[in-house]
Amino acid sequence: MTTRSCPCGLPDSYPACCGRYHSRAAAAPSAEALMRSRYSAFVKGDAGYLLRTWHPRTRPARLELDPGMRWTGLEILGTGDGSAFHATGTVEFRASYRGGSLHERSRFERVDGDWVYVDGEFPA
């Protein structure tokens, strides 16, 4: 039996990787881990997780995901801070989907000790 790797691109299985964050069994230990878990939540259609991990000051009231969207891969292009020793961090990534890709530099902060997504910009 072959275990599929996590949608975020790391070799661990989904339950051992991002699934543990989605189920609240663990909290993402870094900004990059949170970003990867948010990508996996988009792949899985988990709007609840996306809202829970969005900064309260920038979080939308609700989030409707397109069930027809097919995410096909994630590439981390760079990170800044965002470790256990930081209060803020950035992750630049390219998320591919059927028909295109999204390039974003996301900002993350800690709220009550947990990493949350603040906002992002789209580099040229």
C-alpha positions as CSV (number, residue, x, y, z in Angstrom):
1,M,0.0,0.0,0.0
2,T,1.4,3.4,-1.0
3,T,0.9,6.4,1.2
4,R,0.3,9.6,-0.7
5,S,2.3,12.6,0.3
6,C,0.6,15.7,1.8
7,P,-0.9,18.2,-0.7
8,C,1.6,20.8,0.6
9,G,4.4,19.0,-1.2
10,L,6.2,17.5,1.9
11,P,6.8,13.7,1.8
12,D,4.8,12.9,5.0
13,S,1.2,11.6,4.6
14,Y,-1.6,14.2,5.0
15,P,-2.6,13.0,8.5
16,A,1.1,13.2,9.7
17,C,1.6,16.6,8.1
18,C,-1.1,19.2,7.5
19,G,-3.9,17.0,8.6
20,R,-2.8,17.3,12.3
21,Y,-3.2,21.1,12.1
22,H,-6.5,20.9,10.3
23,S,-7.9,18.5,13.0
24,R,-6.5,20.8,15.8
25,A,-4.2,17.9,17.1
26,A,-1.3,20.3,16.8
27,A,-0.6,24.0,16.0
28,A,1.7,25.0,13.1
29,P,5.1,25.6,14.6
30,S,6.2,28.2,11.9
31,A,4.8,30.6,9.4
32,E,5.9,28.3,6.6
33,A,4.1,25.3,8.2
34,L,1.0,27.4,8.6
35,M,1.2,28.6,4.9
36,R,1.6,25.0,3.8
37,S,-1.3,23.9,5.9
38,R,-3.5,26.7,4.5
39,Y,-2.6,25.6,0.9
40,S,-3.6,22.0,1.9
41,A,-6.9,23.4,3.3
42,F,-7.6,25.0,-0.1
43,V,-6.9,21.6,-1.7
44,K,-9.2,19.9,0.8
45,G,-11.9,22.6,0.7
46,D,-11.6,23.3,4.4
47,A,-12.9,26.8,4.7
48,G,-13.3,26.5,8.5
49,Y,-9.5,26.0,8.9
50,L,-8.7,28.9,6.6
51,L,-11.0,31.2,8.6
52,R,-9.6,30.0,12.0
53,T,-6.0,30.7,10.8
54,W,-6.7,34.2,9.5
55,H,-5.8,37.2,11.6
56,P,-9.0,38.6,13.3
57,R,-8.2,42.1,11.9
58,T,-8.1,41.0,8.3
59,R,-10.4,37.9,8.3
60,P,-13.4,38.0,6.1
61,A,-16.8,37.3,7.6
62,R,-17.1,34.1,5.5
63,L,-15.2,32.3,2.8
64,E,-16.8,30.4,-0.1
65,L,-14.4,28.1,-1.9
66,D,-14.9,27.2,-5.6
67,P,-15.5,23.4,-5.6
68,G,-14.3,23.2,-9.2
69,M,-10.8,24.7,-8.4
70,R,-8.1,22.1,-8.7
71,W,-4.8,23.0,-7.0
72,T,-1.9,21.1,-8.5
73,G,1.2,22.1,-6.5
74,L,3.0,24.4,-4.1
75,E,6.5,25.8,-4.4
76,I,8.1,27.8,-1.5
77,L,10.2,30.6,-3.1
78,G,11.5,32.2,0.1
79,T,10.8,32.8,3.8
80,G,11.7,35.6,6.3
81,D,11.6,35.1,10.0
82,G,8.5,33.1,11.1
83,S,10.2,30.5,13.3
84,A,9.5,29.7,17.0
85,F,11.7,32.7,17.9
86,H,9.8,35.3,15.9
87,A,6.5,37.1,16.3
88,T,6.1,37.8,12.5
89,G,7.2,36.1,9.3
90,T,6.8,36.1,5.6
91,V,6.5,33.3,3.0
92,E,6.7,33.8,-0.7
93,F,5.2,31.0,-2.7
94,R,3.7,29.9,-6.0
95,A,0.6,27.8,-5.8
96,S,-0.3,26.2,-9.1
97,Y,-3.8,25.3,-10.2
98,R,-5.3,23.8,-13.3
99,G,-4.9,26.6,-15.8
100,G,-2.5,28.9,-14.0
101,S,-0.7,29.9,-10.8
102,L,-0.8,32.3,-7.9
103,H,2.4,34.1,-6.8
104,E,2.1,35.7,-3.3
105,R,4.2,37.0,-0.5
106,S,2.2,36.4,2.6
107,R,2.6,38.0,6.0
108,F,2.0,36.1,9.2
109,E,1.8,37.1,12.9
110,R,1.3,35.3,16.1
111,V,-1.9,35.8,18.0
112,D,-2.1,34.2,21.4
113,G,1.0,32.2,20.5
114,D,-0.5,30.7,17.3
115,W,0.6,31.6,13.7
116,V,-2.1,33.3,11.6
117,Y,-2.3,34.7,8.1
118,V,-2.5,38.5,7.9
119,D,-2.4,39.3,4.2
120,G,-0.4,39.0,1.1
121,E,0.9,40.9,-1.9
122,F,1.4,39.8,-5.4
123,P,4.9,40.5,-6.6
124,A,5.3,41.5,-10.3
